[in-house]
Amino acid sequence: MSMIQVMAQSQSGGVRADRTPFYGMRIPDDIKKMVKPANAMDKSVFRKLLQLAVKHLEATEVGEEEFLSLGTEKVTLETLRCVFAGILTALRLAVRAPSSLKADAYKADLNELKLAPELSTDLAKAAFGSRRETIEDAAVSNRVRLPHIQSFRWRVDVSISTSALNRTMEPSILAELTLSDGKVTTFEVPVSKFHELRYNVAYVLKEMDNLEQRNILKVQD
């Protein structure tokens, strides 16, 4: 099993040094609030909520009547919303987790949170089953993304003179960016500022490389 060298505090007060739970160092509120009502409700209701959550993550529209039809005298609408939110969060975190996270480890983390083993198994089957690829594809296609650079053009201009000086011969870089949303941006950069930008980019890349070398961020097989 892959091992991330981070110390994690377990629910029972012990310390696990083998890996970080799928939810990170802090238990999300939605998952924390879900455990008690999920354990108390009928398993069939939980599984129907799980099915609706999977449909939602697959970008399939879930009708409000499908959700409301699960309510009973014992299971209020507030309880359904609480459990549904927890299921969504648990599934999203599983999909976003590194590929080193396996179903058994996922179930162990849920059991550590006192979720019933039967429910943990159902969640693991949904998160790591045959529909995972569809969920991942939907997550990628529906994510919010900023426009990206479609084309980049540049040239070097030399100012022979200005209103203040008869002869300057100062070079500058004129650049044109075309973004994926069709927006075109043109800007001019003095050579001195371009060298400053080049230096800062190289500095940031070097700092990122140094950060990746730290043991706390290394994933070992």
Rosetta blueprint (number, residue, H / E / L):
1 M L
2 S L
3 M E
4 I E
5 Q L
6 V L
7 M L
8 A E
9 Q E
10 S L
11 Q L
12 S L
13 G L
14 G L
15 V E
16 R E
17 A L
18 D L
19 R L
20 T L
21 P L
22 F L
23 Y L
24 G L
25 M L
26 R L
27 I L
28 P L
29 D H
30 D H
31 I H
32 K H
33 K H
34 M H
35 V H
36 K H
37 P H
38 A H
39 N H
40 A H
41 M L
42 D L
43 K H
44 S H
45 V H
46 F H
47 R H
48 K H
49 L H
50 L H
51 Q H
52 L H
53 A H
54 V H
55 K H
56 H H
57 L H
58 E L
59 A L
60 T L
61 E L
62 V L
63 G L
64 E H
65 E H
66 E H
67 F H
68 L H
69 S L
70 L L
71 G L
72 T L
73 E L
74 K L
75 V L
76 T L
77 L H
78 E H
79 T H
80 L H
81 R H
82 C H
83 V H
84 F H
85 A H
86 G H
87 I H
88 L H
89 T H
90 A H
91 L H
92 R H
93 L H
94 A H
95 V H
96 R H
97 A L
98 P L
99 S L
100 S L
101 L L
102 K L
103 A H
104 D H
105 A H
106 Y H
107 K H
108 A H
109 D H
110 L H
111 N H
112 E H
113 L L
114 K L
115 L L
116 A L
117 P H
118 E H
119 L H
120 S H
121 T H
122 D H
123 L H
124 A H
125 K H
126 A H
127 A H
128 F H
129 G L
130 S L
131 R L
132 R H
133 E H
134 T H
135 I H
136 E H
137 D H
138 A H
139 A H
140 V H
141 S H
142 N H
143 R L
144 V L
145 R L
146 L L
147 P L
148 H L
149 I E
150 Q E
151 S E
152 F E
153 R E
154 W E
155 R E
156 V E
157 D E
158 V E
159 S E
160 I L
161 S L
162 T L
163 S L
164 A L
165 L L
166 N L
167 R L
168 T L
169 M L
170 E E
171 P E
172 S E
173 I E
174 L E
175 A E
176 E E
177 L E
178 T E
179 L E
180 S L
181 D L
182 G L
183 K L
184 V E
185 T E
186 T E
187 F E
188 E E
189 V E
190 P E
191 V H
192 S H
193 K H
194 F H
195 H H
196 E H
197 L H
198 R H
199 Y H
200 N H
201 V H
202 A H
203 Y H
204 V H
205 L H
206 K H
207 E H
208 M H
209 D H
210 N H
211 L H
212 E H
213 Q L
214 R L
215 N H
216 I H
217 L H
218 K L
219 V E
220 Q E
221 D L
